[in-house]
Amino acid sequence: MTLFVGTSGWQYKDWRDVLYPDGCPTRLWLEEYARRFATVEVNNAFYRLPSRETFEAWRERTPPDFVVAVKASRYLTHIKRLREPEEPVHRLMSRAEGLGDRLGPVLLQLPPTLRADAGLLDACLACFPAGTRIAVEPRHSTWWTSEVREVLESRGAALCWADMRARPATPLWRTTDWGYVRFHQGRARAWPHYGRQALKTWAQRIADTWRAGDDVYAYFNNDPNAAAVQDAVTFARTADATGLRTTRTP
C-alpha cells in the first residue's frame, strides 16, 4: 500500500516560516511544497476552476512523482447539484487533464443540503472518462444506504472518509481498490490541530481496511495556524510506525 499524505492547498500565509523559509517568494511556494510533499489537493478549484494552461503550468513546475488531486468546481456540485452533469464534467476534465500524469483523484464534495439520489450520482459518475479516480464526499445522512454504496462500487468510485473533530463523519465503507481521507478539524490544542491518538486511530483504520498494492490519499484541510502541515507530518510518522508506506513529508 502507498499512503499519499498532503494538504488541501499550499497558498496559506501563516505557513511562512513553518513550511516556507523566510524570504521564499510566494511565486515559488508550489516548488517548495512539492519538494517537501509528494501530493496536494487543489481545494481552490472548487471556488474558481483554473484554466488548462494553469494546470499545465503546475505540471511543469512539479517533479515527476508529484500527484495532484482536484476538488470539482462548485458549479457541478453546488449550483447544478449534480443535474445535467455532462458539460460541467467535460469542462472540469478538459482543464484538469492539463496536469497529464500528475493528475490524481477528483473529489466531488456534495452540499450538506443535498439529499441522497443514487440515480443522480450514478449519472454524474458515468460522465467521467474511464479510469478517472473519483472520490465522493456526501454530507447529508440520507446518503448512507446500500443503494448508494452499490453505485459507488459499480462505478469504481471511493467514498471519501471525512473526519470532523477527530471522529468519522461518514461510514467507513471500502467501495473500490483505493481510498481517500479528508481531515477537516481536530480537537487538540491549538485549534484546529489533531492529537496524536486520533491520528494513530486513523492510521490503524487505514491499515485494517486497505491491502498491499492499494493507494490511499489523505489530505489535511485544517489549514489555519499551519495545523495541516504539522498534522500531516505527525500522521505520516504515525502511519510509518503502523507499517504503512507513506510518501515524503517535511
SULURGI-V924488 format. One record per residue. OMEGA is omega in whole degrees, 0 to 359 (none if undefined). NEAR is the number of other C-alpha atoms within 10 Angstrom. D_LAST is the distance of its C-alpha to the last C-alpha in whole Angstrom. Layout:
omega & near & d_last
OMEGA & NEAR & D_LAST
OMEGA & NEAR & D_LAST
//
This chain:
omega & near & d_last
171 & 17 & 20
178 & 17 & 17
178 & 25 & 15
184 & 23 & 13
179 & 25 & 11
182 & 33 & 10
179 & 25 & 12
183 & 25 & 16
181 & 23 & 16
187 & 23 & 14
181 & 15 & 16
186 & 15 & 16
182 & 12 & 18
172 & 14 & 16
176 & 19 & 13
183 & 17 & 14
173 & 12 & 13
176 & 13 & 10
184 & 18 & 8
181 & 21 & 11
176 & 12 & 12
181 & 9 & 16
178 & 8 & 18
182 & 12 & 16
183 & 11 & 19
181 & 14 & 18
179 & 9 & 20
182 & 11 & 17
179 & 18 & 14
179 & 18 & 14
180 & 15 & 13
177 & 18 & 10
184 & 22 & 9
174 & 21 & 10
185 & 15 & 9
179 & 16 & 5
180 & 22 & 7
180 & 21 & 10
176 & 28 & 12
171 & 26 & 14
180 & 27 & 17
184 & 20 & 19
185 & 20 & 21
174 & 17 & 23
177 & 18 & 25
184 & 20 & 27
180 & 12 & 28
183 & 12 & 29
180 & 22 & 28
176 & 16 & 27
175 & 16 & 30
180 & 18 & 29
178 & 13 & 29
177 & 15 & 26
179 & 21 & 24
179 & 17 & 25
178 & 13 & 24
177 & 17 & 20
182 & 20 & 21
186 & 13 & 22
184 & 14 & 19
182 & 20 & 16
185 & 14 & 16
183 & 11 & 18
185 & 11 & 16
182 & 20 & 15
181 & 24 & 16
171 & 24 & 18
185 & 25 & 19
174 & 26 & 22
184 & 23 & 24
180 & 27 & 27
178 & 24 & 29
176 & 21 & 31
179 & 18 & 34
190 & 24 & 34
188 & 20 & 33
179 & 18 & 35
176 & 11 & 37
180 & 12 & 39
177 & 17 & 38
179 & 24 & 38
179 & 15 & 41
190 & 14 & 42
189 & 21 & 39
184 & 16 & 40
178 & 11 & 39
179 & 21 & 36
179 & 22 & 34
180 & 14 & 36
179 & 15 & 34
187 & 23 & 31
180 & 18 & 31
177 & 12 & 32
184 & 18 & 30
179 & 27 & 27
171 & 15 & 28
176 & 19 & 27
181 & 20 & 24
183 & 12 & 25
174 & 13 & 23
184 & 22 & 20
175 & 19 & 22
181 & 22 & 21
171 & 21 & 23
182 & 23 & 25
171 & 25 & 25
175 & 24 & 28
185 & 20 & 28
179 & 21 & 31
179 & 16 & 33
179 & 12 & 34
182 & 12 & 38
180 & 17 & 38
186 & 14 & 40
172 & 19 & 39
185 & 13 & 41
180 & 18 & 40
178 & 12 & 43
179 & 14 & 41
181 & 18 & 37
181 & 17 & 39
178 & 16 & 40
181 & 19 & 37
181 & 25 & 35
183 & 13 & 38
183 & 15 & 37
178 & 18 & 34
179 & 11 & 34
179 & 10 & 34
178 & 8 & 31
177 & 15 & 29
182 & 20 & 27
172 & 26 & 27
182 & 26 & 26
180 & 19 & 28
175 & 23 & 28
180 & 24 & 31
173 & 19 & 32
189 & 16 & 35
181 & 15 & 36
182 & 12 & 39
187 & 19 & 37
181 & 15 & 36
179 & 12 & 39
180 & 10 & 40
178 & 14 & 41
179 & 19 & 38
179 & 18 & 36
177 & 14 & 39
179 & 18 & 38
181 & 24 & 34
183 & 17 & 35
180 & 12 & 37
181 & 17 & 35
180 & 20 & 32
181 & 25 & 30
166 & 25 & 28
177 & 28 & 28
173 & 27 & 25
182 & 22 & 24
176 & 23 & 24
173 & 19 & 23
181 & 15 & 24
174 & 16 & 24
175 & 21 & 23
178 & 15 & 26
176 & 15 & 26
182 & 18 & 28
169 & 19 & 29
180 & 14 & 31
179 & 14 & 29
169 & 16 & 30
188 & 19 & 29
178 & 19 & 31
187 & 18 & 30
172 & 15 & 28
186 & 23 & 24
182 & 26 & 23
182 & 24 & 21
177 & 22 & 20
179 & 22 & 19
187 & 27 & 18
185 & 21 & 20
177 & 23 & 21
182 & 23 & 20
184 & 15 & 23
174 & 14 & 21
352 & 10 & 21
179 & 12 & 20
0 & 13 & 21
183 & 21 & 20
171 & 26 & 17
174 & 27 & 17
183 & 17 & 18
182 & 14 & 17
178 & 12 & 21
180 & 16 & 20
177 & 22 & 17
179 & 18 & 19
179 & 15 & 22
178 & 21 & 20
180 & 22 & 18
177 & 15 & 22
180 & 12 & 23
180 & 20 & 21
181 & 17 & 22
188 & 9 & 26
187 & 11 & 26
186 & 19 & 25
175 & 14 & 26
182 & 10 & 25
178 & 10 & 24
172 & 13 & 23
174 & 15 & 20
181 & 19 & 19
181 & 24 & 17
183 & 25 & 15
178 & 25 & 15
183 & 27 & 14
179 & 22 & 17
191 & 23 & 17
182 & 23 & 16
178 & 17 & 18
180 & 17 & 17
180 & 19 & 13
182 & 25 & 14
180 & 28 & 12
183 & 27 & 8
180 & 19 & 9
177 & 25 & 11
178 & 24 & 9
180 & 18 & 7
180 & 19 & 10
179 & 26 & 12
179 & 26 & 10
180 & 18 & 10
179 & 21 & 14
176 & 23 & 15
181 & 15 & 14
178 & 12 & 16
179 & 14 & 19
178 & 12 & 19
177 & 19 & 17
184 & 16 & 15
175 & 20 & 12
187 & 19 & 10
172 & 17 & 7
182 & 22 & 4
none & 13 & 0
//
